[in-house]
Amino acid sequence: MLRSVYLLRFHPLSRFPGPRIAAISNTWYAYAWFSGKYPFIIANAFKKYGVGDVVRIAPNEVVFLTPQAYHDIYTPPKSGGPTFLKSDMHVGGESTTSIFTEGNPEKHRAMRRVWDAAFKNAMVKQYHPSINQHLERFISKVEGLQEGFNLTEWLEWLYLDIGGSLTFNHDYDCVAKGREDKIIETAPGVGWFFTVRFVMRRFPLLYPLHMFLLPLKTLLSSLDISKTTENAVSSRIERQNELKDKDYMSVAFDDAGGARTTQSRGFLTAGASILIFGHVESAAVITAAFYFLMNNSASLERLNREIRTTFSSSDSITDDALRQLPWLEAVINETMRLHTNVPYGLPRICPGATIDGSYIAKGCVVSSAAFATTHSSRYFARPFDFRPERWLSSTHEYYEDVFAEDVRTAFRPFSIGARKCIGQPVAMLLMRMVLAKICFEFDIEMINKGEVNWNRDLVFSTIWRKPEVFARFHPVSRNG
């Protein structure tokens, strides 16, 4: 009772609105995550409680809505001020630390330097032949599926095949075989594993039992995937001097000076994370793009026209040329706004600082509500509508004045600061190439339109579980 009174009346976060149960217990937080609808629940909490752009979601945690708060939390402090450190949500132990899980800023900076070269634009250009090869195989296979197919599934296969090649020169052959690899099958279970683990950390007495919340099949499959992927990365390191094609690991390994003894474990963990969270999970974004386009015929027709009038053949489609297409860029931006691939705030431990005008005491956990922000009418007109027009310049023929007041700084799909997404150049390249190649070759239609509602059917547990989108691709007839 005394603890509840303290949390409600005297805790440093007691002045912020939110569910009363969240102020005195982590059960509301646990419910939000275990429901599979965490981003949507947080967005609704802002509508209900967000009097001042901040909502308390746990006894020691608040989440912010504003772009300024996003900047204050995730960008490096000025003049050597204290840093907002990662919370324990995604911090690994000493034996599993990597660029994604390292909590120490100095160590993270050193790790990131090792991988940076692999994602520089100049290096990314060298990945184009491999990406094109996989896309040509994909197009060839789906061309024969005239009765239609599960687009969600096939795009996952494509992204895993590409991810395997770019990460450690391994082709999973999912598209060629027409079936998924166990990595894809297990990915949702891996997401649930991480969700259960970080949520149950908030319940110290129950945490030792958290493994019992995982189905045995999921637990065994996760361990198997971890072992299989680590073996693939280890094999890749051993083949370093035998490979003709560059991949992420070859560049990073060269930059690390071949320091196998000191870097090997970090390479294993990072390689596996890049594959699963960087490629398999990114298939959700491209699937969302096709879903939105097939449900918005005018937007799809404009994209088809832009692609087909710019290029005379599939072989002439290059990333440099695609970067000059405003409607394609607008479609990609609007997709990433509506489908926020990392929709939860990346939690940080406040060092004692002012965040968008609100002082937050040292030790409190803070984050930004990415999904709630990009779906707020405060920052985007018609926020739940797929309207690529909002991203065009005011001189473009399709631009509409209704979007003139949109706050584009509220859109940060790859985060900002020292921990912004290292894979952004590759992610954007894949989005451009996959959309352009498919729209050049096919007229596409959604078979189960009306049966699927993207937001309604999404389930989130660290990784998105996507609805099944069935499509039919009709080859474009070209004379001459």
Residue pairs with C-beta under 8 A, 6 or more apart in sequence:
3 24
4 24
7 14
7 23
7 24
7 59
8 14
8 20
8 23
8 24
11 23
11 59
11 60
12 360
12 361
12 364
13 23
13 56
13 59
13 60
13 61
13 62
13 360
13 361
13 364
14 23
16 52
16 54
16 55
16 56
16 62
16 358
17 49
17 50
17 51
17 52
17 54
17 55
17 56
18 45
18 49
18 55
18 56
18 57
18 62
19 28
19 45
19 49
19 56
19 57
21 27
21 28
22 28
22 29
22 56
22 57
22 58
22 59
23 56
23 59
24 59
25 59
26 58
26 59
26 199
26 202
26 203
28 57
28 58
29 57
29 58
29 61
29 199
29 202
30 199
30 202
30 203
32 38
32 41
32 42
32 57
33 195
33 199
33 461
34 195
34 199
35 41
36 459
36 460
36 461
36 465
37 459
37 460
38 343
38 344
38 460
39 340
39 343
39 344
39 369
39 370
39 371
39 372
39 460
40 371
40 455
42 55
42 57
42 63
42 344
42 369
42 371
42 372
43 369
43 371
43 372
43 375
43 376
45 55
45 57
46 55
46 65
46 369
46 372
46 376
49 55
50 65
52 358
53 64
53 65
53 66
53 69
53 356
54 62
54 63
54 64
54 65
54 69
54 358
55 62
55 63
55 65
55 369
56 62
57 63
58 202
58 365
60 363
60 364
60 365
61 347
61 364
61 365
61 366
61 367
62 360
62 364
62 365
62 366
63 345
63 366
63 367
63 368
63 369
63 372
64 70
64 73
64 345
64 355
64 356
64 366
64 367
64 368
64 369
65 368
65 369
65 372
65 373
65 376
65 378
66 356
66 373
66 410
67 373
67 379
67 407
67 409
67 410
67 412
68 356
69 355
69 356
69 368
70 368
70 373
70 410
70 412
70 416
71 409
71 416
72 353
72 354
72 355
72 356
73 84
73 348
73 355
73 366
73 367
73 368
74 84
74 346
74 348
74 368
74 415
74 416
74 417
74 419
74 420
75 416
75 417
76 83
76 417
76 418
77 83
77 84
77 353
81 351
81 353
82 351
82 352
82 353
83 105
83 351
84 348
84 349
84 350
84 351
84 353
84 366
85 103
85 105
85 348
85 349
85 351
86 103
86 346
86 347
86 348
86 349
86 419
87 347
87 348
87 349
87 365
88 103
88 198
88 201
89 198
89 346
89 347
90 100
90 101
90 194
90 198
90 346
91 101
91 102
91 103
92 98
92 101
92 102
92 269
95 265
96 265
96 269
97 107
97 265
97 266
97 269
98 111
98 266
98 269
98 270
98 273
99 108
99 111
99 112
99 114
99 115
99 266
99 270
99 273
99 422
100 269
100 270
100 273
100 277
101 269
101 273
102 108
102 111
105 418
108 418
108 419
109 418
111 266
111 270
112 418
112 422
113 255
114 252
114 255
114 256
114 263
115 248
115 252
115 255
115 270
115 422
116 255
116 422
117 123
117 251
117 252
117 254
117 255
118 247
118 248
118 249
118 251
118 252
118 255
119 248
119 422
119 423
119 424
119 425
119 426
120 425
121 425
123 246
123 251
124 425
124 426
124 429
125 319
126 246
127 166
127 246
127 247
127 426
127 429
128 318
128 319
128 429
129 245
130 162
130 165
130 166
130 245
131 162
131 166
131 429
131 430
131 433
132 433
134 158
134 161
134 162
134 165
134 175
135 158
135 433
135 434
135 437
136 314
137 161
137 175
137 176
138 154
138 158
138 175
139 314
139 437
139 438
139 441
139 442
141 154
141 175
141 176
141 178
142 149
142 154
142 442
142 473
143 441
143 442
143 473
143 475
145 473
146 472
147 472
148 447
148 470
148 471
148 472
149 470
149 471
149 472
150 468
150 469
150 470
151 287
151 290
151 469
151 470
151 471
152 287
152 466
152 467
152 468
152 469
153 180
153 468
154 175
155 283
155 286
155 287
155 290
155 434
156 174
156 180
156 184
156 280
156 283
156 287
157 172
157 174
157 175
157 179
157 180
157 181
157 184
158 174
158 175
158 283
158 434
159 279
159 280
159 282
159 283
159 286
159 430
160 172
160 174
160 180
160 181
160 183
160 184
160 275
160 279
160 280
160 283
161 171
161 172
161 173
161 174
161 175
162 279
162 430
163 274
163 275
163 278
163 279
163 280
164 170
164 171
164 172
164 232
164 275
164 279
165 171
165 245
165 247
166 247
166 248
166 279
166 426
167 247
167 248
167 249
167 271
167 274
167 275
167 278
167 279
168 232
168 233
168 235
168 236
168 247
168 248
168 249
168 271
168 275
169 236
169 239
169 243
169 245
169 247
169 249
169 250
170 232
170 236
172 181
172 183
174 180
174 181
174 184
182 221
182 224
182 225
182 228
183 225
183 228
183 229
183 275
183 276
183 280
184 280
185 221
186 218
186 221
186 222
186 224
186 225
187 276
187 280
187 281
187 463
188 461
188 463
188 465
189 214
189 215
189 217
189 218
189 221
189 222
190 222
190 225
190 276
190 462
190 463
191 461
191 462
191 463
191 465
192 214
192 218
192 461
192 462
193 214
193 218
193 219
193 222
194 461
194 462
195 461
195 462
196 210
196 213
196 214
197 210
200 206
200 207
200 209
200 210
200 213
201 207
211 219
225 276
226 272
229 271
229 272
229 275
229 276
230 268
230 272
232 271
233 249
233 267
233 268
233 271
233 272
234 264
234 268
236 247
236 249
236 271
237 249
237 253
237 260
237 264
237 267
240 250
240 253
240 258
243 250
248 271
248 274
249 267
249 271
252 267
253 263
253 267
256 263
274 423
277 463
278 423
278 426
278 427
281 341
281 463
281 464
282 341
282 427
282 430
283 466
284 339
284 341
284 464
284 466
285 335
285 336
285 339
285 341
285 427
285 431
286 430
286 431
286 434
286 435
287 466
287 469
288 335
288 338
288 339
288 454
288 466
289 331
289 332
289 335
289 431
289 435
290 438
290 444
290 469
290 471
291 446
291 452
291 454
291 469
292 299
292 331
292 334
292 335
292 338
292 386
292 454
293 299
293 300
293 303
293 331
293 444
294 300
294 444
294 445
294 446
294 449
294 469
294 471
295 386
295 446
295 449
296 386
299 331
299 386
299 388
300 439
300 444
302 327
302 398
303 327
303 328
303 331
303 435
303 439
304 439
304 443
306 325
306 327
306 328
307 317
307 325
307 328
307 436
307 439
307 440
308 439
308 440
308 476
310 321
310 325
311 317
311 321
311 436
311 440
314 437
314 440
314 441
317 433
317 436
317 437
317 440
319 429
319 432
319 433
322 328
322 432
322 433
322 436
323 329
323 432
325 436
326 392
326 393
326 396
327 388
327 392
327 398
328 432
328 435
328 436
329 391
330 388
330 389
330 390
330 391
330 392
331 388
331 435
332 428
332 431
332 432
332 435
333 388
333 391
333 411
333 413
334 386
334 387
334 388
334 390
334 391
335 386
335 431
336 411
336 413
337 374
337 380
337 411
337 413
338 374
338 375
338 384
338 386
338 454
339 454
340 370
340 371
340 374
340 413
341 413
341 464
342 370
342 415
343 370
343 371
343 460
344 367
344 369
344 370
344 371
344 460
345 366
345 367
345 368
345 369
345 370
346 367
346 368
346 415
346 419
347 365
347 366
347 367
348 365
348 366
348 367
349 363
349 364
349 365
349 366
350 360
350 361
350 362
350 363
350 364
350 365
350 366
351 362
352 360
352 361
352 362
352 363
353 359
353 360
354 360
355 366
360 366
370 412
373 379
373 410
374 380
374 383
374 410
374 411
375 383
375 384
376 383
376 410
377 383
378 407
379 406
379 407
379 410
380 390
380 403
380 406
380 407
380 410
381 390
381 402
381 403
381 405
381 406
382 402
384 455
387 400
387 403
388 398
389 398
389 399
389 400
389 403
390 400
390 403
390 406
391 408
392 398
392 399
393 399
394 404
414 420
414 421
414 424
414 427
415 421
421 427
438 444
438 473
440 476
441 473
441 475
441 476
442 473
442 474
442 475
442 476
443 473
443 474
443 476
444 471
444 472
444 473
444 474
445 471
445 472
445 474
446 452
446 469
446 470
446 471
447 470
447 471
447 472
448 468
448 469
448 470
452 467
452 468
452 469
453 467
454 467
457 466
457 467
458 464
458 465
458 466
458 467
459 465
